[in-house]
Amino acid sequence: MRFLYVYLLSLIPIILILFFLKEKYYSKPLLKFSSLSFFSSKKSFRTKLLIIPNVLILIGICFVIVALARPQSSSKYETFQANGIDIMLVMDTSTSMEAVDPTVGISRIQNAKDRAKEFVLKRVNDRMGIVVFSSLAFTQCPLTLDKDTLVNFIDLIDTRITKADGTAIGDALATAVNRLSKVEGKSKIVVLLTDGANNRGEISPMTAAQLAKDNNIKVYTVGIGSERDYYEIEDLFWGKRKVQAQGNDLDENLLKEIAAKTDGEYFSAQTSKDLYKAFSSIDDLEKTTIEHTKSVNYNEQFMKFLFPGFWILILGFLLKITILKRLP
């Protein structure tokens, strides 16, 4: 709360001092006698009550002064305007993504899904969509601001979603670029995750990268997995057992070229921890611009003091001229 005429409040201590001096030194005697020896030194109960009207009048005056000082309450409003980024997540769903990361004991694709969901939930003001691919590529979820829907679609992703094995990086990137090129936006990016080399599809990865560059779309590439990863297989005689992955098909040079051509960046994610760092780095590099303005509204509050002050004054004057009237 603030007071528009705060200097008026300085009258309150002055009035309090004057009231104190009046009661102490200038109180009018009730009756005049030549001697008070016939009376008890104690004041009667009614005599003690005679100060009440003056106190009420004093309180009423103070309330009126506060009202005249124009008390005002404030209400702050903030208006946000978010200039979000349009982001397409492109996720590899080839069978090699079933390889298990020994540092955490879960598959590459589950790692990718967990980190992707964290990334989605951080980007509150950004439209995001999902493209999945193996030998085929298709849009799993178009661009949307509904983060719950995105998370649900990510949960549905597995290595059987396209029903055809292989790695069509070029087709997948072209699909994402096609989606982003159809929407208006100041900033557009693709986050492409894969553990393999391009071996399927009709569009070459570098052709898709050129399309991204022509449409001012930045591509961040993430290479997943390491030679330490293993597969869990069911053996007729030995049951479930671990089989070490034979080599690593990841084409890091291609992913670096795609990122460089589009002014993006390549991240190597050999472990789940590395993948977390990769998504965190992309999150830091691509910040949403948020503009906000603040406004303050002031509401008059003087009536809350004026009405009580008025009625307290009336009560004080009524008591002073009736029940608690001093004798002449």
C-alpha positions as CSV (number, residue, x, y, z in Angstrom):
1,M,0.0,0.0,0.0
2,R,1.1,3.5,-0.7
3,F,-0.1,7.0,0.2
4,L,-0.5,9.7,-2.5
5,Y,-0.3,12.5,0.0
6,V,2.0,10.9,2.5
7,Y,3.0,14.2,4.1
8,L,-0.5,14.5,5.6
9,L,0.3,11.6,7.9
10,S,2.7,13.9,9.8
11,L,-0.4,15.6,11.3
12,I,-1.1,12.4,13.3
13,P,1.8,12.7,15.8
14,I,1.2,16.4,16.2
15,I,-2.4,15.8,17.1
16,L,-1.4,13.0,19.5
17,I,1.0,15.3,21.3
18,L,-1.5,18.2,21.5
19,F,-4.1,15.7,22.9
20,F,-1.6,14.5,25.5
21,L,-0.7,18.1,26.6
22,K,-4.4,19.1,26.8
23,E,-5.3,16.1,29.0
24,K,-2.4,16.6,31.3
25,Y,-2.3,20.4,31.7
26,Y,-5.5,22.0,30.5
27,S,-8.3,19.7,31.6
28,K,-11.3,21.7,32.8
29,P,-12.3,20.9,36.4
30,L,-15.8,19.5,36.9
31,L,-16.7,21.6,40.0
32,K,-15.0,24.4,41.8
33,F,-14.4,24.0,45.5
34,S,-12.3,26.0,47.9
35,S,-10.9,22.8,49.2
36,L,-10.8,19.2,48.1
37,S,-10.1,17.8,51.6
38,F,-13.7,16.5,51.9
39,F,-13.3,14.3,48.8
40,S,-11.4,11.1,48.4
41,S,-8.2,11.3,46.3
42,K,-9.5,8.5,44.1
43,K,-11.4,9.3,40.9
44,S,-14.8,7.8,40.5
45,F,-15.5,5.3,37.7
46,R,-17.6,7.8,35.8
47,T,-14.8,10.3,36.0
48,K,-12.4,7.9,34.5
49,L,-14.8,7.2,31.6
50,L,-14.9,10.9,30.7
51,I,-11.8,10.5,28.5
52,I,-13.5,8.0,26.2
53,P,-15.2,10.6,24.0
54,N,-12.0,12.5,23.5
55,V,-10.1,9.3,22.7
56,L,-12.8,8.3,20.1
57,I,-12.7,11.8,18.6
58,L,-8.9,11.5,18.4
59,I,-9.1,8.1,16.7
60,G,-11.7,9.4,14.3
61,I,-9.6,12.3,13.3
62,C,-6.6,10.0,12.7
63,F,-8.7,7.8,10.5
64,V,-9.9,10.9,8.5
65,I,-6.3,12.1,8.1
66,V,-5.3,8.6,6.8
67,A,-8.2,8.8,4.3
68,L,-7.1,12.3,3.2
69,A,-3.6,11.0,2.6
70,R,-5.2,8.8,-0.2
71,P,-4.1,5.2,0.6
72,Q,-3.8,3.1,-2.5
73,S,-3.3,-0.6,-3.0
74,S,-1.2,-1.8,-6.0
75,S,-1.8,-4.7,-8.4
76,K,1.0,-5.8,-10.6
77,Y,0.4,-7.4,-14.0
78,E,3.0,-9.1,-16.2
79,T,2.4,-9.7,-19.9
80,F,4.6,-12.3,-21.5
81,Q,5.3,-12.6,-25.2
82,A,7.3,-15.7,-26.1
83,N,9.1,-16.0,-29.4
84,G,9.4,-19.8,-29.4
85,I,11.6,-22.0,-31.6
86,D,10.2,-24.7,-33.9
87,I,11.9,-28.0,-33.3
88,M,11.7,-31.4,-35.0
89,L,13.1,-34.4,-33.2
90,V,14.3,-37.0,-35.6
91,M,14.8,-40.4,-33.9
92,D,16.4,-43.5,-35.3
93,T,14.3,-46.7,-34.6
94,S,16.4,-49.3,-36.4
95,T,16.9,-52.6,-34.6
96,S,20.5,-51.6,-33.7
97,M,18.9,-49.1,-31.2
98,E,18.0,-52.1,-29.1
99,A,21.7,-52.4,-28.0
100,V,22.1,-51.9,-24.3
101,D,24.3,-49.2,-22.7
102,P,26.3,-51.1,-20.0
103,T,26.7,-48.0,-17.9
104,V,22.9,-47.8,-17.2
105,G,21.6,-51.2,-18.3
106,I,18.9,-49.8,-20.7
107,S,18.7,-49.8,-24.5
108,R,19.9,-46.9,-26.7
109,I,16.3,-46.2,-27.8
110,Q,15.0,-46.1,-24.2
111,N,17.9,-43.7,-23.4
112,A,17.0,-41.6,-26.3
113,K,13.3,-41.5,-25.3
114,D,14.0,-40.6,-21.7
115,R,16.4,-37.7,-22.7
116,A,14.0,-36.6,-25.4
117,K,11.1,-36.3,-22.9
118,E,13.2,-34.3,-20.5
119,F,14.1,-32.0,-23.4
120,V,10.5,-31.6,-24.5
121,L,9.3,-30.7,-21.0
122,K,12.0,-28.0,-20.7
123,R,11.0,-26.2,-23.9
124,V,7.7,-24.8,-22.6
125,N,7.3,-22.1,-25.3
126,D,8.5,-24.0,-28.3
127,R,6.5,-25.9,-30.9
128,M,7.9,-29.4,-31.3
129,G,7.3,-32.4,-33.5
130,I,8.7,-35.9,-34.0
131,V,9.9,-37.8,-37.1
132,V,10.9,-41.5,-36.7
133,F,12.8,-43.5,-39.2
134,S,14.6,-46.8,-40.0
135,S,14.5,-47.7,-43.7
136,L,11.3,-45.6,-43.9
137,A,10.7,-42.2,-42.4
138,F,7.4,-40.6,-41.3
139,T,6.0,-37.9,-39.0
140,Q,5.1,-39.4,-35.7
141,C,3.7,-36.1,-34.3
142,P,3.4,-32.7,-36.2
143,L,4.5,-29.5,-34.6
144,T,2.5,-28.7,-31.4
145,L,2.8,-26.8,-28.1
146,D,1.0,-29.7,-26.3
147,K,3.9,-31.2,-24.4
148,D,1.7,-34.0,-22.8
149,T,0.8,-35.2,-26.3
150,L,4.5,-35.1,-27.4
151,V,5.5,-37.1,-24.3
152,N,2.8,-39.7,-25.1
153,F,4.0,-40.1,-28.7
154,I,7.6,-40.5,-27.5
155,D,6.5,-43.3,-25.2
156,L,5.0,-45.1,-28.2
157,I,8.2,-45.2,-30.1
158,D,10.0,-48.5,-30.4
159,T,12.2,-50.4,-33.0
160,R,9.1,-52.0,-34.6
161,I,7.3,-48.8,-35.3
162,T,8.3,-48.6,-39.0
163,K,8.2,-52.4,-39.5
164,A,11.3,-52.2,-41.8
165,D,14.9,-52.2,-40.8
166,G,17.6,-50.0,-42.1
167,T,18.8,-46.4,-41.6
168,A,17.4,-43.7,-44.0
169,I,19.0,-40.6,-42.5
170,G,18.5,-38.5,-45.7
171,D,14.8,-39.3,-46.0
172,A,14.2,-38.6,-42.3
173,L,16.0,-35.3,-42.4
174,A,14.1,-34.3,-45.5
175,T,10.8,-35.2,-43.8
176,A,11.6,-32.9,-40.9
177,V,12.7,-30.1,-43.1
178,N,9.5,-30.4,-45.1
179,R,7.5,-30.0,-41.9
180,L,9.4,-27.0,-40.7
181,S,9.5,-25.2,-44.1
182,K,5.7,-25.0,-44.1
183,V,5.4,-23.0,-40.9
184,E,6.2,-19.4,-40.1
185,G,8.9,-18.9,-37.5
186,K,12.0,-16.9,-36.8
187,S,14.1,-19.9,-35.6
188,K,13.8,-23.5,-36.7
189,I,16.0,-26.5,-35.7
190,V,16.3,-30.3,-36.2
191,V,17.7,-32.6,-33.6
192,L,18.7,-35.8,-35.3
193,L,19.6,-38.9,-33.2
194,T,21.0,-42.0,-34.8
195,D,23.4,-44.9,-34.1
196,G,24.1,-45.9,-37.7
197,A,25.1,-45.0,-41.2
198,N,22.8,-44.0,-44.1
199,N,22.0,-47.2,-46.0
200,R,18.4,-46.7,-47.2
201,G,16.2,-44.1,-48.7
202,E,15.8,-42.1,-51.8
203,I,17.3,-38.8,-50.6
204,S,21.0,-38.5,-49.7
205,P,21.8,-37.0,-46.3
206,M,23.8,-34.1,-47.8
207,T,21.0,-33.3,-50.2
208,A,18.6,-33.1,-47.2
209,A,21.2,-31.0,-45.4
210,Q,21.3,-28.5,-48.3
211,L,17.4,-28.3,-48.2
212,A,17.7,-27.5,-44.5
213,K,20.3,-24.8,-45.2
214,D,18.2,-23.3,-48.0
215,N,15.3,-23.0,-45.5
216,N,17.4,-21.5,-42.7
217,I,17.0,-24.6,-40.6
218,K,19.8,-25.5,-38.2
219,V,20.5,-29.3,-37.7
220,Y,22.0,-30.7,-34.5
221,T,23.2,-34.3,-34.9
222,V,23.7,-36.8,-32.1
223,G,25.6,-40.0,-32.6
224,I,24.5,-42.7,-30.1
225,G,26.2,-45.8,-28.8
226,S,29.7,-47.3,-28.4
227,E,31.4,-50.7,-29.1
228,R,30.9,-51.6,-25.4
229,D,27.2,-51.9,-25.9
230,Y,25.6,-55.3,-26.1
231,Y,22.4,-57.1,-27.2
232,E,20.2,-59.3,-25.1
233,I,19.1,-62.3,-27.0
234,E,17.0,-65.4,-26.2
235,D,18.9,-68.6,-26.7
236,L,17.1,-72.0,-27.1
237,F,19.6,-73.7,-24.9
238,W,21.1,-71.0,-22.7
239,G,18.1,-68.7,-22.3
240,K,18.7,-64.9,-22.2
241,R,22.3,-64.0,-22.7
242,K,24.4,-61.0,-23.7
243,V,26.1,-60.7,-27.0
244,Q,28.7,-58.0,-27.6
245,A,27.9,-55.7,-30.5
246,Q,30.2,-56.3,-33.5
247,G,31.8,-53.0,-34.2
248,N,29.9,-49.7,-34.5
249,D,28.2,-48.6,-37.7
250,L,27.9,-45.0,-36.7
251,D,29.0,-42.6,-39.4
252,E,30.3,-39.7,-37.4
253,N,31.9,-37.9,-40.4
254,L,28.5,-37.7,-42.1
255,L,26.8,-36.4,-39.0
256,K,29.5,-33.7,-38.6
257,E,29.1,-32.7,-42.2
258,I,25.4,-32.3,-41.9
259,A,25.8,-30.2,-38.7
260,A,28.5,-28.0,-40.2
261,K,26.6,-27.4,-43.4
262,T,23.6,-26.0,-41.5
263,D,25.6,-24.1,-38.8
264,G,24.6,-26.7,-36.3
265,E,26.8,-28.9,-34.1
266,Y,27.6,-32.6,-33.7
267,F,27.5,-34.4,-30.3
268,S,28.9,-37.8,-29.5
269,A,26.8,-39.7,-27.0
270,Q,28.5,-43.0,-26.2
271,T,26.7,-43.3,-22.8
272,S,23.5,-42.2,-21.3
273,K,25.4,-39.5,-19.5
274,D,26.8,-38.2,-22.8
275,L,23.3,-38.1,-24.3
276,Y,22.0,-36.1,-21.3
277,K,24.9,-33.6,-21.8
278,A,24.1,-33.4,-25.6
279,F,20.5,-32.5,-25.0
280,S,21.5,-30.0,-22.3
281,S,24.0,-28.3,-24.6
282,I,21.3,-28.0,-27.3
283,D,18.9,-26.6,-24.8
284,D,21.5,-24.0,-23.8
285,L,22.4,-23.1,-27.4
286,E,18.8,-22.6,-28.5
287,K,17.2,-20.3,-26.0
288,T,13.6,-19.1,-26.4
289,T,13.4,-15.3,-26.4
290,I,10.7,-14.1,-23.9
291,E,9.7,-10.5,-23.7
292,H,7.5,-9.2,-20.9
293,T,6.1,-6.0,-19.7
294,K,5.1,-5.0,-16.2
295,S,2.2,-2.7,-15.3
296,V,1.0,-1.5,-11.9
297,N,-2.6,-0.5,-11.1
298,Y,-3.4,1.5,-8.0
299,N,-6.8,1.1,-6.3
300,E,-8.1,3.8,-4.0
301,Q,-8.6,2.6,-0.4
302,F,-9.5,5.8,1.4
303,M,-13.1,4.8,1.9
304,K,-11.9,2.0,4.3
305,F,-10.6,4.7,6.6
306,L,-13.1,7.5,5.9
307,F,-16.3,5.6,6.9
308,P,-14.9,4.2,10.1
309,G,-13.4,7.5,11.0
310,F,-16.7,9.4,10.4
311,W,-18.7,7.0,12.6
312,I,-16.1,7.0,15.3
313,L,-16.2,10.8,15.4
314,I,-20.0,10.8,15.6
315,L,-19.9,8.3,18.4
316,G,-17.3,10.4,20.3
317,F,-19.3,13.6,19.9
318,L,-22.6,11.9,21.0
319,L,-21.0,10.4,24.1
320,K,-19.5,13.8,24.9
321,I,-22.8,15.6,24.8
322,T,-25.0,12.9,26.3
323,I,-24.0,10.0,28.6
324,L,-20.4,11.2,29.4
325,K,-21.2,14.9,29.4
326,R,-19.0,16.9,31.7
327,L,-20.8,19.0,34.3
328,P,-20.7,22.8,33.8
